Amino acid sequence: MAAVVLACKAAVAVLLTAAGGAKLADLPGFAASVRLFWAGRPASSRPLAVAAGLACGEVAAGAASLSSPRAGWLNLVVLVICGGFVAVSAVGYARHPGRPCRCFGSLSGRNFSAAGIARAVIIAACAAVAVAPVRPGLTQLGAAGRLGLLAGALLVAAAAYSAAAAVGAGQARDSRRDGRSAWWA
């Protein structure tokens, strides 16, 4: 059982860092999704600032969870974040079906849908499994191990950022060539 708990914890942590990194590369696109959930007409900079905060928070939570496996309170924070994913998916599907969720920035072409809600529930279920306690000896790491995991998490975020930036640049180039404006504009 401990292997399943730790695998779920690692999988959700890596997913958070990748999603956050990809969102950082596509902040205007992610801000457009954030704007869907805003009551009224926000000032143009507010959704962008919220999008940046959410993306940085995902990277930070994922990196912290991966590099500090003994900090049980982080598991609860990650579970709350994943519960938020379920809520956003459900509300997005109810109010904005077919609109892009940009869960992974420009890497994701998915829209708010029933399948998106199911994916969010699976992620939240993995986060719930990760809350289960495991023997302390299984998660004991020295400073070098923790730094290595932190570096690995940041590398995942950087790779997702780079991939999303490349995909976004390609989409922008294609839309300019076709005489259309970019989809995130």
Secondary structure, DSSP 8 states (H G I E B T S, - for coil): -HHHHHHHHHHHHHHHHHHHHHHHHTHHHHHHHHHHT-SS---THHHHHHHHHHHHHHHHHHHHHHH-TT-HHHHHHHHHHHHHHHHHHHHHHHHSTTSB--TTGGG---BS-HHHHHHHHHHHHHHHHHTS---GGGS---HHHHHHHHHHHHHHHHHHHHHHHHHHHHHHHHHHHTT---TT-
